[in-house]
Amino acid sequence: MTLPPGTPDLDVLDLLVSVAELGSLGAAARRHGISQPAASMRISALERRLHLRLLDRGPTGSALTDAGRAVVDHARPVLESARAFGTAVAALRADNVPRLRVAASKTIADHRIPQWLQALRGVHPEVAVALEVANSSQVLELVRREAADLGFVEGPHPPTDLGSRVLGTDELVVVVSPAHPWARRRSRVSPRELAATPLLWREPGSGTRDAVREVLEGFGEPARPAAELGSAATIIAAARTAVAPAVVSRLIAAPELERGTLVEVSLTEPAALTRLFRVVWRPRFPLSGPARLLAEIAERTESDG
């Protein structure tokens, strides 16, 4: 079905309704971001199209005629329907935007994800990415609950119930305050001595904690923590006060080591302290599309690094 001849544009109907609501042609023009002469010309064109006089124009202003008020009454539901149509179309567009839900451990989110997402955006700029940051155990749970399409974790072992792939190795370093006795020590610290020393630990569920604990358990039962802290930033801050040594990713410690606010402690077996970065996913939903590409970007970046 075609529209009847003389059907006006929605914009000019909206302008006429604004005249009714604001009480003047000048105020309606300002609302619509046009000059008053331009608004007057549009209303005049509408009058010619409808063959009706809609405004009484006088030296003190313009007022709606009876026909003008009737047209406004008919125009309002038309404009409401048009707005509802626009909202519905916008919602359809939003539903069609590819979405990727990513969960990542804190270290990976801070030091790797931005670079990976930038590379993904270069290939798929239309993909909307939602990132959830948590510790490794929480990331695994988000993937299991289907709250994330894929996850990035750190730790010594792959989860047995999820698909996973190693991306690369992350070096862990022992750091202390310049005021700590180990900062002036000439001899290297052995893993056995490190295990016997109260350290600043991450909270249970952290990939860093799991990796460090597994290494140290090979040299004896680790000492009780000097403190258990919920973020790497808090551990760094505590280590600066000489409370105790900390074992953290070199990625996190690098700025502090460069500034001299922390000192790296040499170990007799430095290669012992490492952990693995992994991508994980639900086996029933193999990685595909943007999720697969992001995993490939991460793997390629880590192998190049």
C-alpha positions in Angstrom: 0.0 0.0 0.0 1.4 3.4 -1.0 1.0 6.6 1.0 -1.7 9.0 -0.1 -0.7 12.0 -2.2 0.3 15.0 -0.1 1.5 13.0 2.9 3.8 15.3 4.8 7.3 14.6 6.0 7.7 13.6 9.7 10.2 16.4 10.3 7.7 19.2 9.4 5.0 17.5 11.5 7.4 17.4 14.4 8.1 21.1 13.9 4.4 21.9 14.0 3.9 19.9 17.2 6.8 21.9 18.7 5.0 25.2 17.8 1.9 23.8 19.7 4.0 22.8 22.7 6.2 25.9 23.0 3.7 28.5 21.9 5.7 30.2 19.3 7.3 29.6 15.9 10.6 31.1 17.1 10.9 28.8 20.1 10.1 25.8 17.9 12.8 26.9 15.4 15.4 27.0 18.2 14.4 23.5 19.4 15.0 22.1 15.9 18.2 24.1 15.4 17.0 26.2 12.4 16.3 29.8 11.9 12.8 31.3 12.4 12.5 32.2 8.6 13.4 28.6 7.7 10.8 27.3 10.1 8.2 29.6 8.7 9.0 28.5 5.2 8.6 24.8 6.2 5.2 25.5 7.8 4.1 27.4 4.7 5.1 24.5 2.5 3.1 22.1 4.8 0.1 24.4 4.5 0.3 24.3 0.7 0.7 20.5 0.7 -2.3 20.0 3.0 -4.4 22.9 1.5 -5.0 24.1 5.0 -4.1 27.2 7.0 -2.3 26.0 10.1 -1.0 29.2 11.6 -2.4 32.7 12.1 0.6 35.0 11.6 0.6 38.4 13.1 2.9 41.2 14.2 3.0 39.8 17.8 3.7 36.1 16.7 2.0 33.1 15.3 -0.9 31.0 16.7 -2.3 27.6 15.6 -5.6 27.7 13.8 -8.4 25.2 14.6 -7.2 23.2 11.6 -3.6 23.5 12.9 -4.6 22.1 16.3 -6.5 19.2 14.6 -3.4 18.4 12.5 -1.2 18.4 15.6 -3.6 16.0 17.4 -3.3 13.6 14.4 0.4 14.1 14.1 1.3 13.2 17.7 0.5 9.4 17.5 2.2 9.3 14.1 5.4 10.8 15.6 5.2 8.4 18.6 4.9 5.5 16.2 7.9 6.8 14.2 10.0 7.1 17.4 9.0 3.5 18.5 10.0 2.3 15.0 13.4 4.0 15.3 13.9 2.5 18.8 13.0 -1.0 17.5 15.3 -0.7 14.5 18.2 0.4 16.8 17.6 -2.6 19.0 17.7 -4.9 16.0 21.0 -3.4 14.9 22.4 -3.9 18.5 21.3 -7.5 18.4 23.1 -8.0 15.2 26.4 -6.6 16.5 28.8 -9.5 17.1 29.6 -9.8 20.8 32.6 -11.4 22.5 32.6 -12.0 26.2 36.2 -12.4 27.5 37.3 -13.2 31.0 41.0 -12.7 32.0 43.2 -12.9 35.1 44.4 -9.5 36.4 47.9 -9.8 35.1 46.9 -10.7 31.6 44.1 -8.1 31.6 46.5 -5.4 32.6 49.5 -6.3 30.5 48.3 -8.4 27.5 44.6 -7.9 26.7 44.8 -4.3 25.5 47.4 -5.3 22.8 45.4 -8.3 21.8 42.1 -6.4 21.6 43.7 -3.7 19.5 44.9 -6.4 17.0 41.4 -7.9 17.0 39.8 -4.6 16.3 42.0 -4.1 13.3 40.4 -7.1 11.7 36.9 -7.0 13.2 36.1 -3.4 14.2 32.4 -4.3 14.5 32.9 -6.8 17.4 31.7 -5.5 20.8 34.0 -6.9 23.5 33.0 -7.2 27.1 35.9 -7.9 29.5 35.6 -9.4 33.0 38.7 -9.2 35.2 39.1 -11.7 38.0 41.7 -14.2 39.4 42.3 -17.4 37.5 39.9 -19.6 39.5 37.1 -17.1 39.0 37.9 -16.8 35.3 37.6 -20.6 34.9 34.2 -20.5 36.7 33.0 -17.7 34.4 33.8 -19.9 31.4 32.2 -23.0 33.0 29.0 -21.0 33.7 28.9 -19.8 30.1 29.3 -16.2 31.3 32.4 -15.9 29.1 33.1 -17.2 25.6 36.8 -17.7 26.4 39.1 -17.0 29.3 42.8 -16.2 29.8 44.4 -17.6 32.9 47.8 -18.2 34.5 48.9 -21.2 36.5 50.8 -24.5 36.5 48.1 -26.9 35.3 45.3 -26.9 32.7 41.7 -27.4 33.9 40.6 -30.9 33.2 37.0 -30.0 32.3 37.8 -27.2 29.8 39.6 -27.0 26.5 42.9 -25.1 26.9 46.0 -24.2 25.0 49.3 -22.8 26.3 50.0 -19.3 25.0 53.4 -18.7 26.6 55.6 -18.5 29.7 55.6 -15.7 32.3 58.7 -15.2 34.4 58.2 -14.7 38.1 60.7 -12.7 40.2 61.4 -12.3 43.9 61.4 -8.7 45.0 62.1 -6.8 48.2 62.3 -3.3 49.4 65.8 -1.6 49.2 65.6 -1.6 53.1 65.2 -5.4 53.3 68.3 -7.5 54.2 68.0 -9.5 51.0 68.5 -6.3 49.0 72.2 -6.0 50.2 72.8 -9.8 50.2 75.8 -10.9 48.1 74.9 -14.6 47.9 71.9 -15.9 46.0 68.8 -17.2 47.7 68.0 -20.9 47.3 64.4 -22.1 46.6 64.6 -24.0 49.9 65.3 -20.8 51.8 62.6 -19.0 49.9 60.1 -21.7 50.8 61.1 -21.4 54.5 60.6 -17.6 54.4 57.2 -15.9 55.1 56.2 -14.2 51.8 53.5 -11.9 50.6 51.0 -14.2 48.9 48.1 -13.6 46.5 44.7 -14.8 47.6 43.6 -18.4 47.1 42.5 -18.9 43.5 45.2 -16.8 42.1 47.3 -18.3 39.3 50.4 -16.7 40.7 49.8 -18.2 44.1 49.3 -21.7 42.6 52.4 -21.5 40.4 54.7 -20.3 43.3 53.3 -22.7 45.8 53.8 -25.7 43.5 57.5 -24.7 42.9 58.2 -24.1 46.5 56.6 -27.4 47.7 59.3 -29.2 45.8 61.8 -27.7 48.3 59.8 -28.1 51.5 56.5 -27.0 53.1 56.2 -23.3 52.4 56.2 -21.1 55.5 52.9 -19.4 56.6 52.3 -16.3 54.5 53.4 -12.9 55.9 50.2 -11.7 54.4 47.6 -12.7 51.9 46.6 -9.9 49.6 44.0 -9.6 46.9 45.9 -7.9 44.1 49.4 -7.6 42.7 49.3 -3.8 43.2 48.7 -4.4 46.9 51.5 -6.9 47.1 53.9 -4.4 45.4 52.9 -1.7 47.9 53.4 -4.0 50.8 56.8 -5.2 49.5 58.0 -1.6 49.2 57.5 -1.2 53.0 60.0 -4.1 53.7 57.2 -6.2 55.3 58.4 -9.3 53.5 59.6 -10.5 50.1 57.1 -11.1 47.3 57.1 -13.2 44.2 55.4 -11.5 41.3 55.3 -11.4 37.5 58.2 -9.5 36.0 55.6 -7.7 33.9 54.2 -6.2 37.2 57.6 -5.7 38.9 59.4 -4.0 35.9 58.4 -0.4 36.6 59.3 -0.7 40.3 62.7 -2.3 39.5 63.5 0.5 37.0 62.7 3.2 39.6 64.6 1.4 42.3 61.7 1.2 44.7 62.0 -2.6 44.6 65.1 -4.8 44.2 65.2 -8.1 42.4 66.6 -11.0 44.5 68.8 -13.4 42.6 68.0 -17.1 43.0 70.3 -20.1 42.8 67.8 -21.7 40.4 66.1 -18.7 38.6 64.5 -20.9 36.0 62.3 -22.6 38.6 59.9 -19.6 39.0 57.8 -19.5 35.9 54.1 -19.9 35.1 52.1 -20.5 32.0 49.5 -18.3 30.3 46.6 -20.3 28.8 43.4 -19.7 26.9 40.5 -21.7 28.0 37.0 -22.5 26.6 34.1 -24.9 26.9 34.7 -28.1 25.0 31.1 -28.1 23.7 31.7 -24.8 22.1 35.0 -24.9 20.2 36.5 -21.5 19.5 35.3 -19.9 16.3 34.9 -16.5 14.7 36.3 -13.5 16.8 36.9 -15.8 19.8 39.2 -18.1 17.8 40.9 -15.1 16.2 41.6 -13.5 19.6 43.1 -16.8 20.9 45.3 -17.0 17.7 46.4 -13.3 18.2 47.3 -14.1 21.8 49.3 -17.2 20.9 51.1 -15.5 18.1 52.0 -12.4 20.3 53.3 -14.6 23.1 55.4 -16.8 20.8 56.8 -13.7 19.1 57.6 -12.1 22.5 
